[in-house]
Amino acid sequence: MGVTVDVRGRVVTGLEDARARTLRMLAPVGDADLVRQVSPLMSPLIWDLAHVGHYEELWLLRNVAGASPTDERFDDIYDAFKHPRRDRPSLPILGPTEARAFVADVRNRVLDVLASVDLAGDDPLVRDGFVYGMVIQHEHQHDETMLATLQLMDDFAHPDASDWRPGAVDSVSGMVGVDAGPFLMGSDDAWVYDNERPRHQAEVAPFRIDRAPVTNSQYRAFVEDGGYDDARLWGAAGWAWRQETESAAPQFWRREGSGDWSRRRYGRQEDLPPDEPVQHVCWHEADAFARWRGARLPTEAEWEKVAAMDGEPDAPRHMLGGVWEWTATDFHRYSGFASFPYREYSEVFFGPEYKVLRGGSWATDPSVQRATFRNWDYPIRRQIFAGFRCAEEA
């Protein structure tokens, strides 16, 4: 019973912390901004809030306790696979007042049910609180998505935004050499996602990797050296993206004439901080920079092996919690992968269309900041808080 009590406490704390973060972030946002769509790449903020509540009801009330749905229409309206983000404003979504009441009611019922759930039994869905951990992490992931939406709102300055940034990179430079050899990749911990499983032995050839993520000042040198105009630095898909978007710098960067660079952050224009990791770059931009430098992006196996070196004297720095870091690897299954508890979390995304990101950003809750966590996205995406570091053959 001791283990069960500890897990139950972890679940309650996790649920409360995630909800407090969500509501605190949305509190200063007016109703008009909650319901509007600022980009076809993103949902209205209020859709995200109600979706979080529907997901919680689906898994923690209906799947765990056999409860009836609050409203059967929500299975369609708040299903992320049935309606792409660009179409969600046209759905009959809940308004701000109704959405807040819905998520609060779901949460009260979830806590009532939790008191009698056997977290130490044989059911893999609830054993060690797995499904609760899944729901907690899901809400935090949507919080990060909503932070990206808020960043795209060029006419709204969030009062908390001064704290929303990656820390400056320490004065470390150069690369670290990593020996060849096997290491254990992935995880079998209780709350990890199916795509992180099973823990298995992987092996990499010797390589070198940056001690820290690429900074704004380093990326600026690439921009000012004409990196966006040199087709030789871009793969075919990357050059096509570059021509279509007419991008000549990371998203949100701006330069007036021959003056210095600035960037827009949460509705405010500020000087470009030279020592922060560059962010809001797509995979193609990261790949082109690496080629410009005579390097490449690390594979996700190389990245995870380096992350496991944490605490060693010569280990690379800032692997977790600064910016998501693009890798060279397509999103794929590990040998022995088993979809759980539903195919749509990971399995339907496996393939060459998506590139893997690692490490978590400043916007990522610590519950998702682990060395084995695998994020993935289209290589053209820039609204996410993504940067990178370079690698090369040893």
Secondary structure as UniProt FT lines:
FT   HELIX           2..26
FT   TURN            27..28
FT   HELIX           31..35
FT   TURN            40..41
FT   HELIX           45..57
FT   HELIX           58..63
FT   HELIX           64..65
FT   TURN            72..73
FT   HELIX           74..77
FT   TURN            80..82
FT   HELIX           85..90
FT   HELIX           96..114
FT   TURN            115..116
FT   TURN            119..120
FT   TURN            124..126
FT   HELIX           127..129
FT   HELIX           130..152
FT   TURN            154..155
FT   TURN            159..160
FT   HELIX           161..163
FT   STRAND          175..178
FT   STRAND          181..185
FT   TURN            190..191
FT   HELIX           194..196
FT   STRAND          200..204
FT   STRAND          207..210
FT   HELIX           216..224
FT   TURN            225..226
FT   HELIX           227..229
FT   HELIX           231..233
FT   HELIX           236..245
FT   TURN            251..252
FT   STRAND          253..255
FT   TURN            257..258
FT   STRAND          261..265
FT   TURN            266..267
FT   STRAND          268..271
FT   TURN            274..275
FT   HELIX           283..292
FT   TURN            293..294
FT   HELIX           300..307
FT   TURN            308..311
FT   TURN            313..314
FT   STRAND          324..331
FT   TURN            335..336
FT   TURN            343..346
FT   HELIX           347..349
FT   STRAND          351..358
FT   TURN            362..363
FT   TURN            366..368
FT   TURN            371..372
FT   STRAND          375..377
FT   TURN            379..380
FT   STRAND          386..387
FT   STRAND          391..393
//
